[in-house]
Amino acid sequence: MPSAKFAYDALVRVLIAEDDPGVRRFVVKGLQEQAYAVDAVATGPAALEQAEINSYDLIILDVMLPGLSGFEVCRGLRELGLKIPVLLLTARDAVEDRVAGLDHGADDYLTKPFEFRELLARMRALLRRPAELKPAQIHVADLTLDTAAQTANRAGRNISLTHKEYAFLEYLVRNVNRVVGRAEIAEHVWDEHFDPFSNLIEVYINRLRRKIDGSRETPLLHTRRGAGYLLGVVEDQAEDSESPAAARGKTKSHGKRHDV
């Protein structure tokens, strides 16, 4: 975890294109443990297709992909006008390969084998923009998120969160006082395997409402019927379509566990 005074906007959705199943599983598992949503493909054409239909914060490309090389995929992304940061993974450390990758539009490269912490560091560096620099701690009323430690507390009380609950909460906090809909949440917090017809988002909203608000007089998590969800202090609570008490009852009515 970064220990600097300031942290950068967390990556919320990453695409990795890697034909080696061992490397692919290693990277996907590591990123998911960091609360990132990750899509993974094994070919160059699949990488281009996914990048066209989904919104990614960063793409990790192996150079030696079947169908289209990482160089060709990167060039294709730029020809489509996509300005997504691209990190190339290569087993070849020749200067010519590095130059070729950068000339095709890549932003950085990492030579295999690599340590996962170096991968994370390079990913953070690719997203480093002065306008995106934010304090490592984000405050909404008496709710505090520590983006480096990925922890939350309200009024000084620590809140126990799973990785996915934290990712969901951080997305809401970074969109404070703005209504976010189901489609937007699914796109940024979950991966391509998310079932749009499931009630998973509602289940997680109810979990977060129970943990963040509970029986407090000032709720922070609000439902806007037909529109989505809002995190913030709202003066007129009458607009909420669901009270914390109702949400707790609704959560208990689900027979299945939805641990992610």
FITI-668620 format. One line per 3 residues: number of its first residue (from 0); for each residue x, y, z of N, C-alpha, C. Coordinates in steps of 0.05 Angstrom, whole numbers. Layout:
NUM) X,Y,Z,X,Y,Z,X,Y,Z ~ ...
END
This chain:
0) 17,-24,0,0,0,0,17,25,0 ~ 9,46,-15,25,71,-15,25,84,12 ~ 47,95,20,49,108,46,53,138,44
3) 51,149,20,56,177,16,34,193,29 ~ 39,219,32,20,237,45,-6,239,28 ~ -2,238,1,-25,240,-16,-29,214,-32
6) -53,208,-39,-59,185,-56,-74,194,-81 ~ -73,177,-101,-86,184,-126,-112,168,-129 ~ -129,177,-146,-154,163,-151,-149,134,-156
9) -163,117,-141,-158,89,-144,-167,79,-171 ~ -153,60,-183,-162,47,-207,-187,31,-199 ~ -208,34,-216,-232,19,-209,-238,-3,-229
12) -228,0,-254,-232,-21,-273,-208,-24,-292 ~ -198,-48,-293,-173,-53,-308,-178,-77,-327 ~ -167,-74,-352,-167,-97,-370,-139,-108,-373
15) -136,-134,-370,-110,-147,-375,-112,-166,-398 ~ -94,-164,-417,-93,-182,-440,-67,-197,-438 ~ -69,-223,-431,-45,-239,-426,-52,-268,-433
18) -36,-281,-452,-43,-308,-460,-32,-329,-442 ~ -13,-322,-424,-3,-342,-405,-23,-344,-382 ~ -37,-366,-379,-58,-368,-358,-47,-365,-330
21) -22,-373,-325,-11,-370,-298,-7,-340,-291 ~ 5,-325,-310,10,-297,-305,-17,-282,-303 ~ -36,-290,-321,-62,-277,-320,-76,-281,-294
24) -76,-305,-283,-89,-310,-258,-75,-295,-235 ~ -48,-294,-236,-33,-281,-216,-40,-251,-214 ~ -41,-238,-237,-47,-209,-238,-76,-204,-230
27) -95,-220,-241,-123,-216,-235,-128,-219,-205 ~ -117,-240,-193,-121,-245,-165,-110,-222,-148 ~ -86,-213,-155,-73,-192,-140,-89,-166,-142
30) -98,-159,-165,-113,-134,-168,-140,-136,-155 ~ -153,-159,-156,-179,-162,-142,-175,-159,-112 ~ -153,-168,-102,-148,-166,-73,-143,-137,-65
33) -137,-120,-85,-134,-91,-81,-160,-76,-86 ~ -182,-91,-89,-209,-81,-92,-214,-69,-120 ~ -198,-77,-140,-203,-68,-167,-221,-87,-182
36) -237,-77,-200,-253,-94,-218,-235,-100,-242 ~ -233,-125,-249,-214,-134,-269,-228,-151,-290 ~ -223,-145,-316,-231,-162,-338,-206,-173,-350
39) -207,-198,-359,-183,-211,-370,-189,-225,-396 ~ -171,-222,-415,-174,-236,-441,-147,-248,-448 ~ -147,-266,-468,-123,-280,-475,-113,-275,-503
42) -127,-258,-519,-119,-252,-546,-120,-222,-552 ~ -105,-214,-573,-105,-186,-581,-133,-177,-591 ~ -146,-191,-609,-173,-182,-618,-193,-179,-595
45) -192,-197,-576,-210,-196,-553,-204,-171,-537 ~ -179,-163,-535,-172,-139,-520,-183,-114,-533 ~ -181,-112,-560,-192,-90,-574,-222,-88,-572
48) -235,-111,-574,-264,-112,-571,-273,-103,-544 ~ -260,-113,-523,-268,-105,-496,-264,-75,-491 ~ -242,-64,-502,-236,-36,-498,-256,-18,-512
51) -268,-28,-534,-287,-13,-549,-314,-12,-535 ~ -321,-34,-521,-348,-35,-509,-349,-28,-479 ~ -326,-28,-466,-325,-22,-438,-308,2,-432
54) -312,14,-408,-296,37,-400,-275,28,-380 ~ -249,31,-387,-228,22,-370,-211,46,-361 ~ -199,43,-337,-181,64,-327,-152,58,-335
57) -146,33,-341,-119,25,-350,-120,-2,-363 ~ -103,-6,-383,-102,-32,-397,-73,-42,-395 ~ -71,-68,-388,-45,-82,-386,-44,-101,-409
60) -24,-98,-427,-22,-114,-451,4,-130,-451 ~ 2,-156,-456,26,-172,-461,34,-167,-491 ~ 59,-165,-496,68,-159,-523,62,-183,-542
63) 67,-207,-533,65,-231,-549,37,-243,-548 ~ 16,-228,-556,-11,-238,-556,-18,-252,-582 ~ -33,-274,-581,-42,-286,-606,-63,-269,-620
66) -64,-271,-646,-83,-256,-662,-73,-229,-670 ~ -68,-212,-650,-56,-186,-653,-35,-182,-631 ~ -12,-172,-638,8,-168,-617,0,-145,-599
69) 13,-142,-576,8,-120,-559,13,-93,-572 ~ 34,-93,-589,40,-68,-605,16,-61,-623 ~ 5,-81,-636,-17,-76,-655,-43,-68,-640
72) -48,-80,-617,-71,-73,-601,-68,-44,-592 ~ -44,-37,-582,-40,-10,-573,-44,10,-595 ~ -34,4,-619,-38,22,-642,-67,24,-649
75) -82,2,-647,-110,2,-653,-126,19,-633 ~ -118,18,-607,-131,34,-587,-128,64,-594 ~ -104,72,-602,-99,100,-608,-114,108,-633
78) -116,90,-653,-130,97,-677,-160,100,-672 ~ -170,87,-651,-198,90,-643,-202,115,-627 ~ -181,129,-620,-183,153,-605,-184,148,-575
81) -178,124,-566,-179,117,-537,-153,126,-524 ~ -155,142,-504,-131,153,-490,-126,138,-464 ~ -135,114,-462,-131,98,-437,-102,93,-433
84) -91,96,-409,-63,89,-404,-58,60,-410 ~ -36,54,-423,-29,26,-431,-2,19,-419 ~ -1,-4,-405,24,-15,-394,29,-41,-409
87) 53,-42,-422,60,-66,-437,76,-85,-419 ~ 70,-111,-421,86,-132,-408,102,-146,-429 ~ 128,-148,-425,144,-161,-445,166,-178,-433
90) 171,-201,-445,192,-218,-436,218,-211,-450 ~ 217,-192,-468,240,-184,-484,249,-156,-474 ~ 274,-155,-466,284,-130,-454,301,-114,-473
93) 298,-121,-500,314,-106,-519,304,-77,-522 ~ 323,-59,-526,316,-31,-529,296,-27,-552 ~ 300,-42,-574,283,-39,-597,254,-45,-590
96) 249,-65,-573,222,-72,-566,209,-51,-549 ~ 225,-39,-531,214,-18,-514,208,7,-531 ~ 225,13,-549,221,36,-567,196,31,-584
99) 194,7,-595,171,0,-612,145,3,-596 ~ 145,-6,-571,120,-4,-555,113,25,-550 ~ 132,42,-543,126,70,-538,117,84,-564
102) 130,76,-587,122,88,-612,94,80,-621 ~ 85,57,-612,58,49,-619,37,60,-600 ~ 45,76,-580,26,90,-563,25,80,-535
105) 42,61,-527,43,52,-499,53,74,-481 ~ 45,73,-456,54,93,-437,77,84,-419 ~ 79,58,-416,101,47,-400,104,17,-406
108) 125,4,-397,128,-24,-401,140,-36,-376 ~ 136,-63,-373,147,-77,-350,157,-104,-361 ~ 182,-110,-354,194,-135,-364,188,-158,-346
111) 181,-181,-357,176,-206,-342,203,-219,-337 ~ 205,-233,-314,186,-234,-292,187,-209,-276 ~ 165,-202,-262,164,-178,-247,151,-183,-220
114) 156,-165,-201,143,-167,-174,117,-152,-176 ~ 97,-162,-162,70,-150,-164,70,-121,-153 ~ 86,-116,-133,87,-89,-121,98,-69,-142
117) 116,-78,-160,126,-60,-180,104,-55,-201 ~ 89,-75,-207,66,-71,-225,47,-50,-214 ~ 40,-52,-188,22,-33,-176,34,-5,-176
120) 60,-3,-171,73,23,-171,72,36,-199 ~ 77,20,-220,76,31,-247,47,39,-255 ~ 28,23,-246,0,30,-251,-7,57,-238
123) 2,60,-213,-4,86,-199,10,109,-214 ~ 34,104,-223,48,126,-237,34,134,-263 ~ 22,114,-277,9,121,-302,-16,138,-297
126) -28,135,-274,-52,151,-268,-46,177,-253 ~ -20,183,-250,-13,206,-234,-17,231,-251 ~ -37,247,-243,-43,272,-256,-46,293,-235
129) -34,317,-238,-36,338,-217,-65,344,-210 ~ -83,344,-229,-111,351,-223,-125,329,-207 ~ -113,305,-207,-126,283,-193,-115,278,-165
132) -95,295,-157,-82,292,-131,-102,298,-109 ~ -106,279,-91,-126,283,-70,-113,273,-44 ~ -123,284,-21,-113,274,4,-118,244,7
135) -100,231,22,-104,202,26,-129,197,42 ~ -138,216,58,-162,213,73,-184,231,61 ~ -207,219,56,-230,233,44,-252,234,65
138) -263,258,69,-284,261,90,-311,269,78 ~ -332,256,87,-359,264,80,-374,264,107 ~ -379,289,116,-391,293,143,-372,279,163
141) -382,261,180,-365,247,199,-355,220,190 ~ -358,215,164,-347,190,151,-320,196,139 ~ -300,179,146,-273,182,136,-264,157,121
144) -254,161,97,-242,138,82,-212,143,80 ~ -196,123,87,-167,123,83,-162,107,58 ~ -156,121,35,-153,107,10,-127,91,8
147) -107,98,24,-82,82,24,-86,55,39 ~ -98,57,63,-103,32,78,-129,18,70 ~ -145,31,54,-171,21,46,-188,14,70
150) -191,33,88,-207,30,112,-227,53,114 ~ -247,49,131,-267,70,135,-275,71,164 ~ -282,95,173,-293,98,200,-313,121,200
153) -332,120,218,-351,141,221,-353,149,250 ~ -349,175,255,-349,186,282,-329,172,299 ~ -306,165,287,-285,152,302,-287,122,306
156) -309,110,296,-314,82,299,-306,67,273 ~ -288,48,275,-279,33,251,-302,17,240 ~ -304,16,213,-325,1,199,-312,-22,185
159) -320,-46,191,-309,-70,178,-322,-74,151 ~ -305,-74,130,-315,-76,102,-300,-98,87 ~ -314,-112,70,-301,-130,51,-288,-114,29
162) -271,-127,13,-258,-112,-9,-279,-99,-28 ~ -300,-114,-35,-320,-104,-53,-336,-82,-40 ~ -343,-85,-15,-357,-64,-1,-341,-38,0
165) -315,-41,5,-298,-17,5,-297,-4,-22 ~ -294,-20,-43,-293,-9,-71,-319,6,-77 ~ -341,-6,-70,-367,7,-75,-369,33,-59
168) -362,32,-34,-364,56,-17,-345,78,-28 ~ -321,71,-36,-303,92,-45,-313,104,-71 ~ -326,88,-88,-337,100,-112,-359,120,-105
171) -376,113,-86,-397,131,-77,-386,157,-65 ~ -365,153,-49,-352,177,-36,-340,195,-57 ~ -327,184,-77,-314,200,-97,-335,214,-115
174) -360,205,-113,-382,218,-127,-402,231,-107 ~ -391,241,-86,-407,252,-64,-428,272,-74 ~ -452,271,-63,-474,289,-70,-483,287,-99
177) -477,265,-112,-486,260,-140,-500,233,-141 ~ -523,233,-154,-537,208,-158,-523,190,-179 ~ -516,166,-171,-504,147,-190,-523,124,-195
180) -527,117,-220,-546,96,-227,-534,68,-227 ~ -551,48,-230,-542,20,-229,-521,15,-251 ~ -526,24,-275,-508,19,-298,-481,30,-293
183) -480,54,-282,-454,67,-276,-439,51,-254 ~ -454,43,-234,-441,28,-212,-431,1,-222 ~ -447,-13,-238,-439,-39,-249,-414,-36,-266
186) -412,-14,-281,-390,-10,-300,-364,-4,-285 ~ -365,10,-262,-341,18,-249,-333,1,-225 ~ -352,-13,-213,-346,-28,-189,-345,-59,-194
189) -359,-68,-214,-359,-97,-221,-345,-101,-248 ~ -342,-126,-255,-329,-132,-281,-350,-141,-301 ~ -340,-151,-324,-358,-158,-346,-377,-181,-340
192) -372,-196,-319,-389,-219,-312,-412,-211,-295 ~ -415,-185,-289,-437,-176,-272,-464,-181,-287 ~ -483,-193,-273,-509,-198,-284,-527,-174,-279
195) -534,-159,-300,-550,-134,-296,-578,-140,-285 ~ -587,-165,-286,-613,-171,-275,-612,-181,-246 ~ -589,-182,-235,-587,-191,-207,-593,-169,-188
198) -597,-175,-163,-602,-155,-142,-577,-149,-126 ~ -554,-156,-137,-529,-153,-122,-523,-125,-113 ~ -529,-105,-130,-524,-77,-122,-541,-70,-99
201) -567,-78,-99,-584,-72,-77,-575,-85,-51 ~ -565,-110,-54,-555,-124,-30,-532,-109,-18 ~ -513,-100,-35,-490,-85,-25,-498,-58,-14
204) -517,-45,-26,-527,-19,-16,-538,-23,12 ~ -554,-44,16,-565,-50,42,-544,-56,63 ~ -523,-71,55,-501,-76,73,-487,-50,81
207) -481,-34,61,-467,-9,68,-485,10,85 ~ -511,11,78,-529,28,94,-529,19,123 ~ -530,-8,127,-530,-18,154,-504,-12,169
210) -481,-13,155,-456,-9,167,-449,21,171 ~ -456,37,151,-450,65,151,-469,82,167 ~ -495,76,163,-516,92,177,-526,79,202
213) -535,54,200,-546,41,224,-570,56,235 ~ -569,63,260,-591,77,273,-584,107,277 ~ -564,117,263,-556,145,266,-578,164,257
216) -578,187,270,-598,207,263,-593,220,235 ~ -568,221,227,-561,233,201,-551,211,182 ~ -569,200,166,-560,180,146,-545,193,124
219) -526,178,112,-510,189,90,-516,175,64 ~ -527,151,65,-532,136,40,-562,136,34 ~ -568,147,10,-596,152,3,-603,139,-24
222) -628,130,-26,-638,118,-50,-656,137,-64 ~ -652,140,-90,-669,157,-107,-684,138,-126 ~ -709,134,-120,-725,114,-135,-724,119,-165
225) -717,99,-180,-716,101,-209,-692,115,-220 ~ -674,126,-202,-651,140,-211,-625,127,-202 ~ -623,120,-176,-599,108,-166,-594,115,-137
228) -569,120,-129,-561,123,-102,-544,148,-98 ~ -545,160,-75,-530,184,-69,-518,182,-41 ~ -493,189,-39,-480,190,-13,-474,219,-6
231) -484,228,17,-480,255,25,-500,263,46 ~ -499,287,56,-518,297,76,-541,310,60 ~ -565,300,64,-589,310,50,-607,322,71
234) -615,347,65,-633,361,84,-660,349,85 ~ -672,344,61,-699,334,60,-699,303,57 ~ -702,289,80,-701,260,80,-726,248,67
237) -746,264,62,-771,253,51,-767,242,23 ~ -746,251,9,-741,241,-18,-732,212,-18 ~ -721,203,4,-711,176,5,-734,156,2
240) -730,136,-16,-751,116,-20,-748,93,-1 ~ -726,93,15,-722,70,32,-708,80,58 ~ -719,74,80,-707,82,105,-686,61,114
243) -668,68,132,-649,48,142,-663,24,153 ~ -685,28,168,-699,6,180,-710,-13,158 ~ -722,0,137,-733,-17,116,-711,-32,102
246) -688,-19,98,-666,-32,85,-656,-55,101 ~ -655,-52,127,-646,-75,144,-664,-98,141 ~ -690,-93,141,-709,-114,138,-707,-128,111
249) -702,-111,90,-700,-122,63,-675,-139,61 ~ -653,-131,73,-629,-147,72,-633,-174,85 ~ -648,-175,107,-652,-200,121,-669,-219,105
252) -685,-208,86,-703,-225,71,-689,-241,50 ~ -664,-235,44,-649,-250,24,-638,-276,36 ~ -645,-298,24,-635,-323,34,-607,-330,27
255) -597,-319,4,-571,-325,-5,-550,-306,6 ~ -526,-316,9,-503,-298,15,-491,-289,-12 ~ -482,-264,-13,-471,-254,-38,-443,-245,-33
258) -426,-261,-21,-399,-253,-15,-383,-252,-41 ~ -368,-231,-44,-351,-228,-68,-323,-222,-60
END
